[in-house]
Amino acid sequence: MDSKVAQGDPSESLVFFAEALKAKSTGKHTSPRAMTDTGSWSELDPKTATAESGREEVDAFVAVAVKFIEAWKKLRSREAR
């Protein structure tokens, strides 16, 4: 994976995912196994994963999703006024 993507550069990440998520009909191999050494879209080696780190990642994702939904509801309620 490009180092700028790994460093979190938003523009580079958009380009990477735009390319990575092309439809199979383009002939581009888009599976993580075809695109990475580890078979996952991550800089981390999946062999080092633990149940605890998985729970932490899921909890963090859910917390961000809840914040997004709460903010979205506030915006929607303002529009309804």
Secondary structure, 3 states (H helix, E strand, C coil): CCHHHHCCCHHHHHHHHHHHCCCHHHCCCCCHHHHCCCCCCCCCCHHHCCHHHHHHHHHHHHHHHHHHHHHHHHHHHHHHC
